[in-house]
């Protein structure tokens, strides 16, 4: 897993800046901030376009799997949650790429969370109500389990040092500065507390929005959402629902603070992408004890962003 750096928290895109690009003239004095502003303009415009056209979610890959421990032989390995290589778009429109599989050691994570007493409120009976319909129809669901979610987060990692003038109240002649930032990632496995049958803690469907009560009743909102998902609904009804989704689909936080989605607990960056839900079977004991049953990974509760070629094939073109 990559280690977060201070660069991950100062990305200007987190403030969702308005489009403002530098203008140059012959003889104008420039400093480093001018070039940073140039990068910020192009990065933010690309991110806004990608976020509006595709949304946030999985573009390709990122299959999450449980790898049981192997105790003997040359292939001995600890128990892991493996995230395969892939590509995602975060909630700010930034691309996050895993160029190779990445793993989280499950028992080490379990021991650390148990020591912080973070597992008790993430322990549920009949946890199958918190996974996707496809997961419910698949493997046998545990009767009791700790529920945890896998998140993928964008971070910028500094690469390389180059000589530079010292900044601040210094008089150093041998100062250096970071010369490259690599767009990288960070994985988190987070226990999910206080889930309910009406608060599943999963990402909203694409095109979901809420209007004020004086503009739309609860029944009208349900009918609109149903029309978005029903291919057999009347064409004009589906068209109206789609138009409403576009008309109410613009979001930009006025204070630069990205609002949290229902999938984001308080400890997780609001820009992070939800990619899987994990059910870890447990015994009804205090403190919580893991059961020997296999860990269930639900890859289907995430938001998918299929490419145009895949969509064309799916529609029969």
Protein Blocks (a to p, Z undefined) as FASTA:
>chain_A
ZZddfklmmgfklnopadddddddehiacdfklmmmmmmmmmmmmmmmmmmmnopcdfbg
jiacdddddfedjkbccddddddddddddfkopacddfbdcdddfklmmmmmmmnopmmm
mccehkllmpcfklmmmccddfbdcddddddddddddehjaddddedjdfbfkbccdfbd
cddddddddddehiafklnopacdehiacddfklocfklmmmmmmmmmmmkbcfklmmmm
mmmmmmmmcccdfklpacddfklcfkbcfkbccfbdcdddddddddddddfbdcdddfkl
pccdddfklmmmmnoZZ
